[in-house]
Amino acid sequence: MQVGIMLGTVKMIDGLLEAIVEELGEKPRIIATGGLAALIQPKTKMIETVVEHLVQQGLYRIYQLNSGKNN
């Protein structure tokens, strides 16, 4: 059952990304983020890299910009 869930998720992600790439007309850099991204990325055809804490890094950067702390 776990294998089916993993493979189903991978196929779903690849299918969605392929549709997006087709709509764009070019392949963007595709980055996965989040808890299971590192497990899923090696099994996909489309995801290039994983950045585990991308969302938190972005939110922290927004905080820095809004608080005047540009370090």
N, C-alpha and C positions, 0 to 999 in steps of 0.2 A: 504494500500500500504506500509506504514512504517513497519508494522508487517511482511509483506512478505519479505521486504528488510532485516530486522534484522534476521529473521529465515533462509533466504537463505544464508546470510553471515555466520551465526553460523554453518549451515550444511556444507558449503564449507570449513570453517576452520577445523572443526572436520574431514571431509573426507580427507583433505590434511594431517593433522597431523597423522591420522590413517595409511595412506599410508607410511609416513615417518617412523613411529614406526615399521611397518611391514618390511620395507627395512632395518632398523637398526638391527632388531632382539631383541631389548630391548626398554623400554620406558625411554627416557631422561626426565629431569626436563623441563617442558614447561612453559615459562614465556612470558606473553603478555606485550607489551609496546605501548605507544602512546595514542592519544586523546580519542578514543572510547573503548579502551581495558577494562576499568572498567565496561562498560555497557555490553560488549559481554562475558566476562569471566564467569559470573555466569550461563550463558545459555549453555556453552560448556561442553563437557564431558572430554576434554583433557587438557585445560589450568589450571595449578595449582595456579598460582599467577600472580599479575600485579605489574609491576614496571614502573610507569608513565614516568619517565625521564631517563630511562636506557641508551638510545643513548647519551643524553647530558652528563650523568655521565661518560660514556666511552670516549667520545671525550675530556672531561675535563681531565680525567686521562692520556690520550695520550699526551695532551698538557703539563701536569705536567712532565711527563717522558722525553719529548723532550726538555723542557726548563730548566731542572735541578731542578725544584721545586717539590720535592717528598713529600710534606706535605699532 
